[in-house]
Structures are given as structure tokens and as C-alpha cells.
């Protein structure tokens, strides 16, 4: 049970249509030509609260086990983003704090130790990129952790080049390596549509993340990719909700000469605003 729990903590992997009329074609061109700029803005000491849920299914491998290990678990937690005040250096402190973390494993729910989701602080520059991080270096998140996890989930809240104007339907690629983390990932982002929800204008976003091959502390190699669909308020940049689907592939080098097949797992992460 302890070994499986540790593995779980580390993981935190065209229809037919009628031809468009000229008027419809013009409308489509107007939509695709529309440009969106998310106007990032937070108030001094503003707190943004979220509910986070994770579901994990599949298998993993370990050098200490000759057979794949089944993974099936869910966990939930509350996450708060507490912004500070930009000082003379232009950097904005962002404290990330979790609480009420619970895991369900083998049908049993239990509270997770607070230390498993440590408090950490990010400094955000004027382009809304992470300049530096504090509180990560001495945790397991500074090592190799597959895909999206508790510490790098900030990627979903702060989209690469979020301060720039982008046309609807236009995709752009970015390389992201957060300070204090060992892994780099490639991110492809596209603004899909704009809509009004309860008086708030939001932009619907799709992203694809691909990480370079990672090596876990026990020597297991991992390849992971994640697709994310999210919605952000255009005025202020607040994340409204996000759904992430990760595909994670494990391989144990120690058993490669035995012709072992890759072992796969799927992980979903859902984020929603909390009052």
C-alpha cells in the first residue's frame, strides 16, 4: 500500500456538412480573423480559490517489481492562489497553498498529509512568466515528476505568451521550463472561441503539452503528453475551469532485454473555481 501511495504522489500521464454560402464564408473569415488579448490583472493581495480533482487509471512499473503495478485512484484538494504586490523590481509574488487533500485508494478514502502538497511561492514578471520559484527545490517536485502535477499546474493558469494578441484559430508553440524544475516541455496553444457566460467574456483555449523523456528516481523512464481544454476570463485572466487528459507511458530499462511491453496510464485533472 505504501509503495502504491508513493507512486500515486509522484504522478501528480470530420462530419459531412452542406457547403457554406458566401455570407457564411464571410462570417467564418471574420471569426477566424478576430484577435484576442487576455488583459491580465490582479488586485493587491487578491486570492483566487479552486477545486482540483484527479483521476488515475492504468499501470506503472518499478525496478523493484517484476510485474506492472495496477493504478486506480482519485484525489481531491482545494488550491488557493494568493497574489501579493509588485515591488520596484516588477515581480509579483504568488503563493500557492493547498488544503483539504483527500485520496481514494482501493475504495477507501483517507486524508493526505499536508506536507505532500507543500506551500510554495512564484515570482511573476511583467510578461506573466514565472521568473523564479521558492519552496520547490527541497521537495520531490524538483525531481522528475511525469506530466502535469501539483507544482507545475501553474502552466494551465498562466498560458505562454498570455500577454500577447492572438487570432482565434491561430496556434503557437512555446518551450517552457519552470525555475526549480528539471523538466522542459513543448506547449502548443490555440484560442478556439470567445463567448459570454453570465456576463463574463471568456476565451476557450486548447493546449497540447509534450515532455522530454523523464527518468524517475528508481530508474524508470517516462514519456508523457497532455491535452488541456480551459476557459479564462478575458478581463483579468482568471481561470474559470480546465480539463486535462494525460497519457503516460512507463518503461523499465532493467527489463528491456526481456522484450517487455510499455506500460501505460491515463490521468485526468479537473480544475474549477471555488467560492
N, C-alpha and C positions, 0 to 999 in steps of 0.2 A: 504493500500500500504506500509506504513512504517513497519508494523509488518512483512509482507511477505519479505520485503527487508532485515530486520534484520535476519530472519530465513535463507535466502539465504547466507548471510555473514557468519553465524555460520557454515554452511555446507562446506564451502570451506575446500552415501552410495556408428570305425576302418574298413576301407575298405578291401575287398579281394585283394590279390596280389599273383603273382607267387612266388614259393619257390626260395630263394636265391641260387645262385651257390656257390661252395666252394670259388671261387675268390671273389664273392660279400660278403660272410660271413666274409672273412678275412679283406676286406675293411671296413666293418661295425665295426669290433672289433678294427681296427686301429683308426677309427674316435672316438669311444667311449672312447678309452684309451688316446686320446690326452689331454694334460693338458694346461691350460691357466692361466697366471698370468697377471693381469692388472697392468701395470707399472705406477702408479700414479705419476704425475709430473706437477707442475705449475711453471711458471716464476714469479719472484717478481713483484707484482702489476699487474698481469695478470687479464684481465676482460673477462668473458665468458657471452655472451648475448643470451637470449632465448625468444621465443614467447610462451605464455601459453594461452590455451583456455579451457573453462569448459562448459559443457552442463549438465543441471539438469532437470530431469523429474520425476513425481510421486506425492506423497502426504506426508505431515508431520502432526504432531499433536501438540497441545498446551493445557496446563491446562486451559487456559482462553477461549478455544473454544470447543464446544460440538461436532463439526463436523471436519473431516480431512480437511486440507488446501491444495489446489492444488499448485503444484510447477512446473513451466516450465520457465526456464530462461537460458540464456547463458551469459558468460562474457569473456573478453579477457584482457590481460595485458602483458607488457614487464617486464622481470625479468633479473637483472644483478647480477652475482656472481663476486665480486671483491676481489681477494686474496691479502694478504699482504706479509710479510716476516717472516719466522720462526726466533724467537729470541733464547736466551740461554736456555729457558725452553722447546724448541722443539715444541711449539704450533704455529700453522699457523692461523692468523686471516682471516676470510671470511665474508665480508659484503654482505648482501642480500638486494637489492634495487629494488623496483617496480616503474613502471611509466605507463602512458597512459592506466589506467584501465577503461574499459567501460562495462556496463551491458545492456542487452536487456531483458525487462520485459513487458509482455502484448503488444509485438510488438513495444515498444518504447525503443530507446537506450539513455542512459544517462551516463555522466562521473561520476565515483565514487570518493568520497573524498580521497585524498592521505593518510589520517590517517587510512583508513580502511585496508591498506596494509603497515604497518609500516616498516621502515628500522630496521634491527637487525643484530647482529654480532655473529658469531660462532667461537669458537677456536677449531681447528682440531689437534689431536695429531699425532704422527708418524705412528700409525696404521690406520690413516684416519678415526678415530671415533670422534664424537662430544664430546669434553671434557667439554665445558661449553657454555652457551648462554647468550647474553646480549640484552635487548630491548624487551624481550618476557613477562617478569613477570607482567608488568602492562597493558598488552593487553588481549583481550578476548581469545587469543590462549593459554594462560596459564591455562584456564579453560577447560571444556570438549568440544572438537570440533570433530564431527564424522569423522572417516576415514582420508584420505589424505586431507590436506588443505594447505593454503599458507605457513604457518610456518614450517610444518613438511615435506614438499615436498623434503627437502634435502635427505630424505631416498632413493629417486629414483636416486639421483646423487652419493651418497656415499653408495654403497652396503655393507651390513655387511660382514666383513672378506674379503674385497676387496683386501687387501694386501697379501692374501694367494693364493697358487696354487690350482686350482680345475680342475677336469677332466670334459670334455664335457659329459653331461648327468647325472652327479653326482649332487644330491640335498643335501643341508644342511640347518639346521634350526638355527634360532637365535632369541633371545629375545632383543627387542630394547626399551629403554626408554630414550628419549632425555632430557637433562638437562633443567629444566624450564617448562616441560610439565607434566601434571597429568597422562597421559595415557601410558600404556605399550602395545606393540603389538608383536605378533609372526610372523616371516618372514621366508618363505621357498623360497630358491633361487636355480636356476639351470642355468648353461650356456648351451644353446641349440646348438649353431653352431658358426663357425667363417667364415667370408667372407671378400672379398676385395671390397671396394666401393670407386671408384675414387682415387685409390692409397692409401687408408687408411684401414688398417686391423682392423676390428671391431668384437666384440663378441655380439651375440644376447642372451638376458637374459630374463628369465621368473621368476616372483616373485608372491607369494601369501601372502597377509597381513591379519591377523585376530586380531582385537582389543578386549580387555576385555570389558564387558558391561560398557557403559558410561552413566552418568546421567547429563543431561543438566541443566543449572541454573533454568529453570522453572519446574524441576522435571521429565521431560520426559526421559524415558530410551531408549538407542540406542544400537543396535548391528550392526556392520559394518565389511565388508570384501572387499578386493580389490585385483584384479589381474592386474599385470603390465607386459607389454612386452616392452623392451627397447633395445637400441643398444649403446655401448660405444666403444670408440677408445681404443685398447689395449695399445698403446703407448701414455701415458699422462692421460688416464682415462676420457677424455672429453665425456660428454653425447651427443650423436648425436640426438636421438629422443626417446620419450617414449609415450606409450598409456596406460592409466589406466582406468579400469572399476570397479566402486564401487557399491555394493549392500548395502543399508542402511535400517534398519528396526526400526521403531519407535513404542513405546508403552507408553500409558499414564496410570500410576498406578491408577490415580483417577477414571478411567472408567473401571478398570479391573473387578469389580464386576457386570458390565453391559454386560459382555460377548463380549466386543468389539474385533474386529479382529486387527491383526497387520497391520500397515500402512507402505508401502514400497516406496522407491525412488531409482532411479538409477542416478549415476553421472559419467561422463567421463571427463578425463583430458588428454589433448594432449600437449606435450612439443616438441619444435623443435628449432634447432639452428637459431640464427638471426645474421645478419651481423653487 
